[in-house]
């Protein structure tokens, strides 16, 4: 029951944050539902108690999302260059295979005894060329090629890595700010607010004041 109540509170808090600060900072190539899940997870974890804490949770969700985005881009940079190299090598190998096929077909045609033997020799040559190209394109895990791809994209990769460090520090700073606020100023403000509320509804006892005497005092003779 308590977990369900906590989840309901988190869902309401997320909806409020999206109304206040939306739209979510999600690119068209990214999944909006994943960002909402990050925001809901952080909200469930911290359960912000006031507007300041809600603001910090929102900023923390953005910092977390951007950190993950940069990490993905670091991988995509190397992988993209790696695939580009494989594609270039594949095209070059296909061109070479086509030239070799033409030479082999001409040679096979000259040496063939009859049309039946010529067709078999032609199929063998074509199959060999296709197999060579497929072998190159299937080397997705070749560490040497990926190392070369990293070397060719190193300057951009290094800039991404610097941005990753900045985003990571920003996230950590937000975590520290949240902790400082919750145990420091935020707690003091909530205590002060509670005291004000309690003071407004507390029964105030007025001191009893003696009524003035109505009996005339004796005048001196």
Beta strands, then each sheet from edge to edge (+ up, - down):
end
